[in-house]
């Protein structure tokens, strides 16, 4: 579906399902970003999903759910950090991680600028 068709769909939804229409229009331009970059199928599959964001958030939610009362904001931050550290234990390599150079090229940067190990040194 192209942007024009999605806008038509949103206008059709607006009459009875205003929230659904607003949700559809909210990130419309960003929806096609991955397709426009012409990435490999593995990278497109990974980057077109919000799982990379939602998975750690879910782990943080599970850990912080145990806390019934926070003394202060610092305590909330500590528990949230603990949740993310728990999520990190289950992280796997991104599918298509060997093709990240394609993403770097598509974004107009050299691979040296993107290399995390080079930044950490």
N, CA, C and O atoms as CSV, one atom per row, in Angstrom:
chain,resi,resn,atom,element,x,y,z
A,1,UNK,N,N,0.851,-1.179,0.000
A,1,UNK,CA,C,0.000,0.000,0.000
A,1,UNK,C,C,0.895,1.241,0.000
A,1,UNK,O,O,1.855,1.314,0.767
A,2,UNK,N,N,0.590,2.192,-0.839
A,2,UNK,CA,C,1.352,3.416,-0.883
A,2,UNK,C,C,0.804,4.457,0.085
A,2,UNK,O,O,-0.220,4.243,0.734
A,3,UNK,N,N,1.493,5.572,0.171
A,3,UNK,CA,C,1.076,6.641,1.080
A,3,UNK,C,C,-0.311,7.158,0.717
A,3,UNK,O,O,-1.122,7.426,1.604
A,4,UNK,N,N,-0.589,7.300,-0.572
A,4,UNK,CA,C,-1.890,7.816,-1.009
A,4,UNK,C,C,-3.005,6.868,-0.568
A,4,UNK,O,O,-4.039,7.311,-0.070
A,5,UNK,N,N,-2.792,5.567,-0.751
A,5,UNK,CA,C,-3.819,4.597,-0.359
A,5,UNK,C,C,-4.020,4.575,1.154
A,5,UNK,O,O,-5.146,4.425,1.629
A,6,UNK,N,N,-2.939,4.724,1.906
A,6,UNK,CA,C,-3.081,4.753,3.364
A,6,UNK,C,C,-3.818,6.001,3.828
A,6,UNK,O,O,-4.580,5.953,4.794
A,7,UNK,N,N,-3.596,7.107,3.151
A,7,UNK,CA,C,-4.350,8.327,3.492
A,7,UNK,C,C,-5.839,8.154,3.188
A,7,UNK,O,O,-6.691,8.610,3.949
A,8,UNK,N,N,-6.142,7.496,2.075
A,8,UNK,CA,C,-7.538,7.208,1.737
A,8,UNK,C,C,-8.163,6.299,2.795
A,8,UNK,O,O,-9.302,6.503,3.215
A,9,UNK,N,N,-7.399,5.296,3.213
A,9,UNK,CA,C,-7.877,4.376,4.246
A,9,UNK,C,C,-8.147,5.128,5.547
A,9,UNK,O,O,-9.147,4.874,6.218
A,10,UNK,N,N,-7.263,6.045,5.901
A,10,UNK,CA,C,-7.430,6.835,7.128
A,10,UNK,C,C,-8.672,7.719,7.042
A,10,UNK,O,O,-9.406,7.850,8.022
A,11,UNK,N,N,-8.914,8.322,5.887
A,11,UNK,CA,C,-10.111,9.168,5.750
A,11,UNK,C,C,-11.382,8.332,5.842
A,11,UNK,O,O,-12.388,8.798,6.378
A,12,UNK,N,N,-11.350,7.105,5.328
A,12,UNK,CA,C,-12.490,6.209,5.434
A,12,UNK,C,C,-12.717,5.794,6.897
A,12,UNK,O,O,-13.857,5.709,7.354
A,13,UNK,N,N,-11.625,5.538,7.622
A,13,UNK,CA,C,-11.718,5.131,9.026
A,13,UNK,C,C,-12.170,6.264,9.942
A,13,UNK,O,O,-12.795,6.026,10.976
A,14,UNK,N,N,-11.850,7.489,9.558
A,14,UNK,CA,C,-12.061,8.645,10.432
A,14,UNK,C,C,-13.499,8.784,10.921
A,14,UNK,O,O,-13.722,9.198,12.059
A,15,UNK,N,N,-14.465,8.452,10.094
A,15,UNK,CA,C,-15.873,8.613,10.456
A,15,UNK,C,C,-16.257,7.773,11.674
A,15,UNK,O,O,-16.902,8.275,12.594
A,16,UNK,N,N,-15.869,6.510,11.685
A,16,UNK,CA,C,-16.294,5.629,12.771
A,16,UNK,C,C,-15.173,5.273,13.742
A,16,UNK,O,O,-15.437,4.926,14.893
A,17,UNK,N,N,-13.940,5.355,13.293
A,17,UNK,CA,C,-12.803,4.942,14.114
A,17,UNK,C,C,-11.727,6.025,14.086
A,17,UNK,O,O,-10.660,5.837,13.502
A,18,UNK,N,N,-12.010,7.131,14.708
A,18,UNK,CA,C,-11.109,8.288,14.665
A,18,UNK,C,C,-9.735,7.962,15.259
A,18,UNK,O,O,-8.713,8.413,14.742
A,19,UNK,N,N,-9.712,7.186,16.334
A,19,UNK,CA,C,-8.428,6.831,16.946
A,19,UNK,C,C,-7.570,5.981,16.009
A,19,UNK,O,O,-6.358,6.177,15.921
A,20,UNK,N,N,-8.198,5.047,15.318
A,20,UNK,CA,C,-7.468,4.197,14.374
A,20,UNK,C,C,-6.913,5.041,13.221
A,20,UNK,O,O,-5.781,4.834,12.785
A,21,UNK,N,N,-7.702,5.976,12.740
A,21,UNK,CA,C,-7.259,6.852,11.658
A,21,UNK,C,C,-6.075,7.706,12.106
A,21,UNK,O,O,-5.100,7.868,11.372
A,22,UNK,N,N,-6.171,8.247,13.315
A,22,UNK,CA,C,-5.074,9.069,13.841
A,22,UNK,C,C,-3.810,8.236,14.005
A,22,UNK,O,O,-2.714,8.711,13.707
A,23,UNK,N,N,-3.950,7.006,14.473
A,23,UNK,CA,C,-2.805,6.116,14.641
A,23,UNK,C,C,-2.152,5.801,13.305
A,23,UNK,O,O,-0.926,5.753,13.200
A,24,UNK,N,N,-2.966,5.589,12.293
A,24,UNK,CA,C,-2.454,5.296,10.958
A,24,UNK,C,C,-1.684,6.482,10.381
A,24,UNK,O,O,-0.638,6.307,9.756
A,25,UNK,N,N,-2.206,7.683,10.595
A,25,UNK,CA,C,-1.565,8.881,10.048
A,25,UNK,C,C,-0.367,9.349,10.863
A,25,UNK,O,O,0.477,10.096,10.366
A,26,UNK,N,N,-0.295,8.909,12.115
A,26,UNK,CA,C,0.738,9.401,13.033
A,26,UNK,C,C,2.156,9.232,12.493
A,26,UNK,O,O,2.938,10.182,12.527
A,27,UNK,N,N,2.496,8.068,12.007
A,27,UNK,CA,C,3.858,7.840,11.534
A,27,UNK,C,C,3.898,7.468,10.070
A,27,UNK,O,O,4.718,6.653,9.649
A,28,UNK,N,N,3.019,8.062,9.299
A,28,UNK,CA,C,2.865,7.679,7.900
A,28,UNK,C,C,4.149,7.828,7.087
A,28,UNK,O,O,4.523,6.921,6.344
A,29,UNK,N,N,4.812,8.949,7.222
A,29,UNK,CA,C,6.038,9.180,6.444
A,29,UNK,C,C,7.133,8.193,6.850
A,29,UNK,O,O,7.866,7.684,6.002
A,30,UNK,N,N,7.237,7.929,8.156
A,30,UNK,CA,C,8.273,7.031,8.651
A,30,UNK,C,C,8.014,5.584,8.246
A,30,UNK,O,O,8.939,4.774,8.186
A,31,UNK,N,N,6.760,5.267,7.970
A,31,UNK,CA,C,6.386,3.900,7.614
A,31,UNK,C,C,7.145,3.420,6.384
A,31,UNK,O,O,7.477,2.239,6.286
A,32,UNK,N,N,7.418,4.302,5.463
A,32,UNK,CA,C,8.055,3.914,4.206
A,32,UNK,C,C,9.555,4.167,4.172
A,32,UNK,O,O,10.189,3.924,3.145
A,33,UNK,N,N,10.131,4.640,5.248
A,33,UNK,CA,C,11.555,4.958,5.274
A,33,UNK,C,C,12.412,3.738,4.965
A,33,UNK,O,O,13.322,3.809,4.139
A,34,UNK,N,N,12.128,2.625,5.622
A,34,UNK,CA,C,12.933,1.422,5.423
A,34,UNK,C,C,12.850,0.952,3.978
A,34,UNK,O,O,13.854,0.515,3.416
A,35,UNK,N,N,11.679,1.033,3.371
A,35,UNK,CA,C,11.526,0.613,1.978
A,35,UNK,C,C,12.321,1.513,1.038
A,35,UNK,O,O,12.902,1.041,0.061
A,36,UNK,N,N,12.344,2.782,1.329
A,36,UNK,CA,C,13.056,3.733,0.462
A,36,UNK,C,C,14.567,3.547,0.511
A,36,UNK,O,O,15.264,3.901,-0.439
A,37,UNK,N,N,15.079,2.996,1.605
A,37,UNK,CA,C,16.523,2.810,1.745
A,37,UNK,C,C,17.049,1.640,0.926
A,37,UNK,O,O,18.258,1.512,0.736
A,38,UNK,N,N,16.144,0.777,0.435
A,38,UNK,CA,C,16.525,-0.387,-0.383
A,38,UNK,C,C,17.548,-1.266,0.345
A,38,UNK,O,O,18.631,-1.541,-0.170
A,39,UNK,N,N,17.180,-1.695,1.547
A,39,UNK,CA,C,18.047,-2.543,2.352
A,39,UNK,C,C,17.849,-4.010,1.991
A,39,UNK,O,O,16.954,-4.359,1.221
A,40,UNK,N,N,18.692,-4.857,2.555
A,40,UNK,CA,C,18.540,-6.293,2.341
A,40,UNK,C,C,17.280,-6.765,3.072
A,40,UNK,O,O,16.842,-6.120,4.024
A,41,UNK,N,N,16.699,-7.879,2.637
A,41,UNK,CA,C,15.484,-8.376,3.302
A,41,UNK,C,C,15.659,-8.598,4.808
A,41,UNK,O,O,14.741,-8.319,5.580
A,42,UNK,N,N,16.819,-9.092,5.231
A,42,UNK,CA,C,17.053,-9.324,6.665
A,42,UNK,C,C,17.003,-8.022,7.449
A,42,UNK,O,O,16.371,-7.947,8.502
A,43,UNK,N,N,17.670,-7.000,6.932
A,43,UNK,CA,C,17.677,-5.705,7.623
A,43,UNK,C,C,16.291,-5.073,7.596
A,43,UNK,O,O,15.851,-4.499,8.592
A,44,UNK,N,N,15.609,-5.173,6.473
A,44,UNK,CA,C,14.265,-4.591,6.397
A,44,UNK,C,C,13.339,-5.238,7.418
A,44,UNK,O,O,12.554,-4.556,8.076
A,45,UNK,N,N,13.436,-6.551,7.544
A,45,UNK,CA,C,12.571,-7.269,8.482
A,45,UNK,C,C,12.839,-6.811,9.915
A,45,UNK,O,O,11.905,-6.616,10.693
A,46,UNK,N,N,14.087,-6.644,10.251
A,46,UNK,CA,C,14.451,-6.237,11.613
A,46,UNK,C,C,14.089,-4.778,11.884
A,46,UNK,O,O,13.508,-4.461,12.921
A,47,UNK,N,N,14.431,-3.900,10.954
A,47,UNK,CA,C,14.253,-2.468,11.177
A,47,UNK,C,C,12.820,-1.987,10.979
A,47,UNK,O,O,12.457,-0.910,11.451
A,48,UNK,N,N,12.011,-2.769,10.290
A,48,UNK,CA,C,10.618,-2.378,10.086
A,48,UNK,C,C,9.739,-2.769,11.265
A,48,UNK,O,O,8.552,-2.443,11.297
A,49,UNK,N,N,10.313,-3.456,12.217
A,49,UNK,CA,C,9.570,-3.924,13.382
A,49,UNK,C,C,9.920,-3.069,14.598
A,49,UNK,O,O,11.016,-2.515,14.689
A,50,UNK,N,N,8.979,-2.973,15.520
A,50,UNK,CA,C,9.255,-2.249,16.765
A,50,UNK,C,C,9.690,-3.201,17.873
A,50,UNK,O,O,9.832,-2.791,19.025
A,51,UNK,N,N,9.903,-4.479,17.529
A,51,UNK,CA,C,10.286,-5.469,18.531
A,51,UNK,C,C,11.570,-5.100,19.264
A,51,UNK,O,O,11.702,-5.367,20.458
A,52,UNK,N,N,12.514,-4.489,18.558
A,52,UNK,CA,C,13.787,-4.105,19.165
A,52,UNK,C,C,13.563,-3.131,20.323
A,52,UNK,O,O,14.336,-3.114,21.281
A,53,UNK,N,N,12.527,-2.337,20.236
A,53,UNK,CA,C,12.198,-1.370,21.288
A,53,UNK,C,C,11.263,-1.988,22.319
A,53,UNK,O,O,11.447,-1.805,23.523
A,54,UNK,N,N,10.270,-2.711,21.848
A,54,UNK,CA,C,9.244,-3.232,22.744
A,54,UNK,C,C,9.742,-4.339,23.664
A,54,UNK,O,O,9.281,-4.447,24.800
A,55,UNK,N,N,10.673,-5.160,23.193
A,55,UNK,CA,C,11.165,-6.262,24.010
A,55,UNK,C,C,11.834,-5.771,25.292
A,55,UNK,O,O,11.459,-6.229,26.372
A,56,UNK,N,N,12.808,-4.860,25.224
A,56,UNK,CA,C,13.407,-4.365,26.473
A,56,UNK,C,C,12.406,-3.602,27.341
A,56,UNK,O,O,12.467,-3.677,28.568
A,57,UNK,N,N,11.496,-2.877,26.715
A,57,UNK,CA,C,10.481,-2.162,27.502
A,57,UNK,C,C,9.602,-3.138,28.269
A,57,UNK,O,O,9.231,-2.879,29.413
A,58,UNK,N,N,9.267,-4.262,27.639
A,58,UNK,CA,C,8.468,-5.280,28.304
A,58,UNK,C,C,9.203,-5.890,29.489
A,58,UNK,O,O,8.607,-6.135,30.538
A,59,UNK,N,N,10.501,-6.134,29.320
A,59,UNK,CA,C,11.297,-6.685,30.423
A,59,UNK,C,C,11.363,-5.696,31.574
A,59,UNK,O,O,11.241,-6.087,32.735
A,60,UNK,N,N,11.554,-4.427,31.268
A,60,UNK,CA,C,11.589,-3.401,32.320
A,60,UNK,C,C,10.238,-3.331,33.028
A,60,UNK,O,O,10.177,-3.159,34.246
A,61,UNK,N,N,9.172,-3.464,32.272
A,61,UNK,CA,C,7.828,-3.445,32.856
A,61,UNK,C,C,7.619,-4.633,33.793
A,61,UNK,O,O,7.035,-4.484,34.866
A,62,UNK,N,N,8.105,-5.832,33.381
A,62,UNK,CA,C,7.960,-7.022,34.228
A,62,UNK,C,C,8.726,-6.861,35.539
A,62,UNK,O,O,8.230,-7.239,36.601
A,63,UNK,N,N,9.928,-6.305,35.468
A,63,UNK,CA,C,10.741,-6.132,36.680
A,63,UNK,C,C,10.149,-5.058,37.582
A,63,UNK,O,O,10.053,-5.252,38.794
A,64,UNK,N,N,9.755,-3.940,37.011
A,64,UNK,CA,C,9.240,-2.838,37.838
A,64,UNK,C,C,7.844,-3.125,38.360
A,64,UNK,O,O,7.382,-2.458,39.287
A,65,UNK,N,N,7.166,-4.105,37.782
A,65,UNK,CA,C,5.830,-4.477,38.247
A,65,UNK,C,C,5.874,-5.002,39.690
A,65,UNK,O,O,4.885,-4.933,40.419
A,66,UNK,N,N,7.025,-5.520,40.079
A,66,UNK,CA,C,7.188,-6.065,41.423
A,66,UNK,C,C,7.212,-4.985,42.495
A,66,UNK,O,O,6.951,-5.259,43.666
A,67,UNK,N,N,7.521,-3.772,42.098
A,67,UNK,CA,C,7.653,-2.680,43.060
A,67,UNK,C,C,6.288,-2.040,43.274
A,67,UNK,O,O,5.621,-1.643,42.318
A,68,UNK,N,N,5.882,-1.943,44.530
A,68,UNK,CA,C,4.558,-1.377,44.805
A,68,UNK,C,C,4.623,0.117,45.136
A,68,UNK,O,O,3.638,0.834,44.962
A,69,UNK,N,N,5.787,0.587,45.615
A,69,UNK,CA,C,5.889,2.006,45.947
A,69,UNK,C,C,7.328,2.485,45.743
A,69,UNK,O,O,8.272,1.875,46.244
A,70,UNK,N,N,7.478,3.568,45.010
A,70,UNK,CA,C,8.797,4.162,44.791
A,70,UNK,C,C,9.011,5.279,45.799
A,70,UNK,O,O,8.130,6.111,46.017
A,71,UNK,N,N,10.192,5.291,46.413
A,71,UNK,CA,C,10.501,6.365,47.362
A,71,UNK,C,C,10.758,7.686,46.646
A,71,UNK,O,O,10.343,8.751,47.103
A,72,UNK,N,N,11.457,7.591,45.504
A,72,UNK,CA,C,11.789,8.808,44.760
A,72,UNK,C,C,12.072,8.441,43.306
A,72,UNK,O,O,12.026,7.269,42.931
A,73,UNK,N,N,12.361,9.445,42.499
A,73,UNK,CA,C,12.612,9.231,41.074
A,73,UNK,C,C,13.870,8.396,40.850
A,73,UNK,O,O,13.932,7.612,39.903
A,74,UNK,N,N,14.858,8.558,41.701
A,74,UNK,CA,C,16.098,7.794,41.555
A,74,UNK,C,C,15.839,6.295,41.710
A,74,UNK,O,O,16.428,5.481,41.000
A,75,UNK,N,N,14.962,5.940,42.635
A,75,UNK,CA,C,14.608,4.532,42.822
A,75,UNK,C,C,13.909,3.986,41.580
A,75,UNK,O,O,14.175,2.857,41.166
A,76,UNK,N,N,13.034,4.764,40.992
A,76,UNK,CA,C,12.349,4.344,39.766
A,76,UNK,C,C,13.356,4.122,38.643
A,76,UNK,O,O,13.244,3.158,37.886
A,77,UNK,N,N,14.339,5.014,38.534
A,77,UNK,CA,C,15.377,4.860,37.509
A,77,UNK,C,C,16.205,3.603,37.746
A,77,UNK,O,O,16.546,2.903,36.793
A,78,UNK,N,N,16.532,3.309,38.998
A,78,UNK,CA,C,17.311,2.106,39.309
A,78,UNK,C,C,16.548,0.845,38.919
A,78,UNK,O,O,17.125,-0.071,38.333
A,79,UNK,N,N,15.263,0.789,39.236
A,79,UNK,CA,C,14.465,-0.381,38.890
A,79,UNK,C,C,14.312,-0.515,37.377
A,79,UNK,O,O,14.340,-1.622,36.840
A,80,UNK,N,N,14.153,0.605,36.701
A,80,UNK,CA,C,14.040,0.569,35.236
A,80,UNK,C,C,15.343,0.072,34.625
A,80,UNK,O,O,15.328,-0.744,33.704
A,81,UNK,N,N,16.466,0.559,35.134
A,81,UNK,CA,C,17.778,0.104,34.650
A,81,UNK,C,C,17.941,-1.391,34.895
A,81,UNK,O,O,18.493,-2.101,34.055
A,82,UNK,N,N,17.471,-1.868,36.028
A,82,UNK,CA,C,17.535,-3.299,36.324
A,82,UNK,C,C,16.729,-4.093,35.296
A,82,UNK,O,O,17.159,-5.155,34.846
A,83,UNK,N,N,15.571,-3.575,34.934
A,83,UNK,CA,C,14.758,-4.232,33.917
A,83,UNK,C,C,15.469,-4.312,32.580
A,83,UNK,O,O,15.408,-5.340,31.905
A,84,UNK,N,N,16.137,-3.248,32.191
A,84,UNK,CA,C,16.865,-3.251,30.921
A,84,UNK,C,C,18.071,-4.183,30.981
A,84,UNK,O,O,18.409,-4.818,29.983
A,85,UNK,N,N,18.721,-4.272,32.135
A,85,UNK,CA,C,19.844,-5.206,32.283
A,85,UNK,C,C,19.359,-6.655,32.199
A,85,UNK,O,O,20.060,-7.510,31.658
A,86,UNK,N,N,18.183,-6.933,32.724
A,86,UNK,CA,C,17.591,-8.273,32.590
A,86,UNK,C,C,17.272,-8.565,31.132
A,86,UNK,O,O,17.505,-9.676,30.656
A,87,UNK,N,N,16.746,-7.588,30.428
A,87,UNK,CA,C,16.420,-7.766,29.007
A,87,UNK,C,C,17.683,-8.019,28.195
A,87,UNK,O,O,17.672,-8.802,27.245
A,88,UNK,N,N,18.765,-7.358,28.571
A,88,UNK,CA,C,20.030,-7.484,27.838
A,88,UNK,C,C,20.538,-8.920,27.829
A,88,UNK,O,O,21.184,-9.341,26.870
A,89,UNK,N,N,20.257,-9.665,28.874
A,89,UNK,CA,C,20.710,-11.053,28.961
A,89,UNK,C,C,20.105,-11.918,27.856
A,89,UNK,O,O,20.677,-12.941,27.478
A,90,UNK,N,N,18.960,-11.507,27.349
A,90,UNK,CA,C,18.270,-12.286,26.325
A,90,UNK,C,C,18.460,-11.739,24.912
A,90,UNK,O,O,17.897,-12.279,23.959
A,91,UNK,N,N,19.248,-10.674,24.767
A,91,UNK,CA,C,19.462,-10.087,23.441
A,91,UNK,C,C,20.195,-11.071,22.539
A,91,UNK,O,O,21.066,-11.823,22.978
A,92,UNK,N,N,19.815,-11.043,21.272
A,92,UNK,CA,C,20.503,-11.811,20.244
A,92,UNK,C,C,21.033,-10.819,19.212
A,92,UNK,O,O,20.658,-9.647,19.203
A,93,UNK,N,N,21.903,-11.309,18.357
A,93,UNK,CA,C,22.384,-10.458,17.277
A,93,UNK,C,C,21.227,-10.120,16.355
A,93,UNK,O,O,20.342,-10.945,16.128
A,94,UNK,N,N,21.238,-8.917,15.829
A,94,UNK,CA,C,20.237,-8.491,14.868
A,94,UNK,C,C,20.371,-9.330,13.608
A,94,UNK,O,O,21.470,-9.518,13.087
A,95,UNK,N,N,19.237,-9.835,13.122
A,95,UNK,CA,C,19.300,-10.564,11.866
A,95,UNK,C,C,19.807,-9.610,10.800
A,95,UNK,O,O,19.328,-8.483,10.679
A,96,UNK,N,N,20.763,-10.063,10.043
A,96,UNK,CA,C,21.338,-9.215,9.009
A,96,UNK,C,C,22.431,-8.304,9.520
A,96,UNK,O,O,22.798,-7.341,8.846
A,97,UNK,N,N,22.967,-8.593,10.721
A,97,UNK,CA,C,23.993,-7.707,11.283
A,97,UNK,C,C,25.231,-7.601,10.397
A,97,UNK,O,O,25.956,-6.608,10.452
A,98,UNK,N,N,25.469,-8.627,9.582
A,98,UNK,CA,C,26.628,-8.572,8.686
A,98,UNK,C,C,26.388,-7.620,7.508
A,98,UNK,O,O,27.333,-7.237,6.817
A,99,UNK,N,N,25.136,-7.243,7.281
A,99,UNK,CA,C,24.825,-6.334,6.180
A,99,UNK,C,C,24.605,-4.900,6.661
A,99,UNK,O,O,24.068,-4.080,5.917
A,100,UNK,N,N,25.007,-4.588,7.879
A,100,UNK,CA,C,24.832,-3.221,8.386
A,100,UNK,C,C,25.578,-2.192,7.541
A,100,UNK,O,O,25.240,-1.008,7.551
A,101,UNK,N,N,26.586,-2.644,6.818
A,101,UNK,CA,C,27.300,-1.728,5.926
A,101,UNK,C,C,26.347,-1.187,4.853
A,101,UNK,O,O,26.522,-0.067,4.374
A,102,UNK,N,N,25.335,-1.988,4.476
A,102,UNK,CA,C,24.349,-1.538,3.484
A,102,UNK,C,C,23.549,-0.367,4.063
A,102,UNK,O,O,23.294,0.622,3.376
A,103,UNK,N,N,23.163,-0.491,5.321
A,103,UNK,CA,C,22.438,0.595,5.986
A,103,UNK,C,C,23.318,1.829,6.092
A,103,UNK,O,O,22.866,2.943,5.828
A,104,UNK,N,N,24.577,1.635,6.479
A,104,UNK,CA,C,25.497,2.769,6.597
A,104,UNK,C,C,25.662,3.481,5.259
A,104,UNK,O,O,25.689,4.711,5.201
A,105,UNK,N,N,25.769,2.709,4.197
A,105,UNK,CA,C,25.895,3.295,2.861
A,105,UNK,C,C,24.624,4.041,2.484
A,105,UNK,O,O,24.680,5.145,1.942
A,106,UNK,N,N,23.478,3.433,2.774
A,106,UNK,CA,C,22.197,4.065,2.439
A,106,UNK,C,C,22.013,5.377,3.185
A,106,UNK,O,O,21.380,6.305,2.683
A,107,UNK,N,N,22.564,5.445,4.372
A,107,UNK,CA,C,22.445,6.671,5.161
A,107,UNK,C,C,23.542,7.687,4.822
A,107,UNK,O,O,23.571,8.792,5.363
A,108,UNK,N,N,24.439,7.291,3.921
A,108,UNK,CA,C,25.462,8.224,3.460
A,108,UNK,C,C,26.646,8.365,4.397
A,108,UNK,O,O,27.322,9.394,4.393
A,109,UNK,N,N,26.904,7.347,5.198
A,109,UNK,CA,C,28.050,7.399,6.105
A,109,UNK,C,C,28.992,6.254,5.785
A,109,UNK,O,O,28.595,5.247,5.199
A,110,UNK,N,N,30.227,6.421,6.174
A,110,UNK,CA,C,31.172,5.324,6.005
A,110,UNK,C,C,31.000,4.355,7.167
A,110,UNK,O,O,30.504,4.726,8.231
A,111,UNK,N,N,31.408,3.129,6.954
A,111,UNK,CA,C,31.251,2.103,7.979
A,111,UNK,C,C,32.091,2.423,9.217
A,111,UNK,O,O,31.732,2.012,10.321
A,112,UNK,N,N,33.192,3.141,9.059
A,112,UNK,CA,C,34.025,3.498,10.206
A,112,UNK,C,C,33.265,4.399,11.178
A,112,UNK,O,O,33.473,4.314,12.389
A,113,UNK,N,N,32.401,5.245,10.671
A,113,UNK,CA,C,31.618,6.126,11.533
A,113,UNK,C,C,30.565,5.360,12.303
A,113,UNK,O,O,30.141,5.798,13.373
A,114,UNK,N,N,30.136,4.229,11.782
A,114,UNK,CA,C,29.072,3.463,12.388
A,114,UNK,C,C,29.618,2.374,13.316
A,114,UNK,O,O,28.896,1.902,14.195
A,115,UNK,N,N,30.860,1.974,13.141
A,115,UNK,CA,C,31.452,0.876,13.889
A,115,UNK,C,C,31.478,1.203,15.382
A,115,UNK,O,O,32.178,2.121,15.810
A,116,UNK,N,N,30.725,0.460,16.158
A,116,UNK,CA,C,30.595,0.707,17.587
A,116,UNK,C,C,31.923,0.453,18.299
A,116,UNK,O,O,32.288,1.189,19.215
A,117,UNK,N,N,32.642,-0.583,17.882
A,117,UNK,CA,C,33.905,-0.902,18.548
A,117,UNK,C,C,34.902,0.241,18.389
A,117,UNK,O,O,35.681,0.515,19.303
A,118,UNK,N,N,34.884,0.904,17.247
A,118,UNK,CA,C,35.804,2.023,17.045
A,118,UNK,C,C,35.469,3.173,17.962
A,118,UNK,O,O,36.368,3.877,18.422
A,119,UNK,N,N,34.181,3.384,18.243
A,119,UNK,CA,C,33.769,4.477,19.127
A,119,UNK,C,C,34.139,4.192,20.577
A,119,UNK,O,O,34.490,5.101,21.329
A,120,UNK,N,N,34.054,2.903,20.966
A,120,UNK,CA,C,34.325,2.544,22.351
A,120,UNK,C,C,35.811,2.664,22.680
A,120,UNK,O,O,36.169,2.855,23.843
A,121,UNK,N,N,36.666,2.557,21.692
A,121,UNK,CA,C,38.115,2.606,21.934
A,121,UNK,C,C,38.602,3.988,22.246
A,121,UNK,O,O,39.796,4.185,22.471
